[in-house]
Amino acid sequence: MRNFKLLVEYDGTDFHGWQKQPGLRTVQGVIEDAVATIIREPAAVHGAGRTDAGVHATGQVCSFAAETPRTPREIGGALASLLPEDIRVRRVDEADLDFHARFSATGRRYVYYLRTEPTAIWRRFAHVVTVPVDIDAMRAAAARLIGEKDFASFTPVQSTDVPTVCCLREIAIDRRDDVITVTCRADHFLHHMVRVIVGTLIEVGRGKLSAERIDAIVCKRDRTVAGPTVPPNGLFLAEVEYGR
């Protein structure tokens, strides 16, 4: 048995998310079908991040195990010919047998793109915010989220079976012309967590919430006290970290 690690990018617009679902077009399902064609048997492809419908990736990592004589280069070439144009495998490597794209990961980095002007070209890849926002206020609020905290207020999943403590290692907010990027890096993320964080920071930037209010939002552990969930089209899984 051999284990293969894939670095993948995709435009999530026309997918129902990463995770395979009966009767729906998903990234996992399309890649599994292509891999099965190459190795001539079913394959379970595991992704590092279960991105939602409409979310994109430039640095998704997935892995699969198979008995095959094909080299990583041959698998990469075959995937390039089989996959649709909205998925590209950027690299294929052979990994240790105990490597798992999801469970071996030690961190993930997401980037959310905002634009301050409507756009015909980038509408699939950024959320437009036409109301002026105070970047310094957003940065002050973001700084209060850094560290190991309970992010129950930033996910719609309210279940005692789902741990809600994460270590948020970085939030960087940058602006260049009409593009604002919000970069979040953590050991792991909860469902919708980045999108709710960004929605909350926008509320701060618009003056609807104070930066100091972030502390109370975290303490409440209540989704209703945080900001809105921004649309998925601005979100990219940019990097998966291993070995730290």
Protein Blocks (a to p, Z undefined) as FASTA:
>chain_A
ZZddddddddfklpgbjbdcehiacfklmmmmmmmmmnopacddddfbdcdehiacfkbc
cddddddfbdfklmmmmmmmmpcfkbccfbdcdddfkbcfklmpgbdcddddddfbdcfk
lmmmcccdfbdcdfklmmmmmmmmgccddfklmccbdcfklccbdcdfbdcdddehjacc
dddddfbdcehklmmmmmmmmmmmnopacfklmmmmmmnopaklmccdddfklpccfbdc
ehZZ
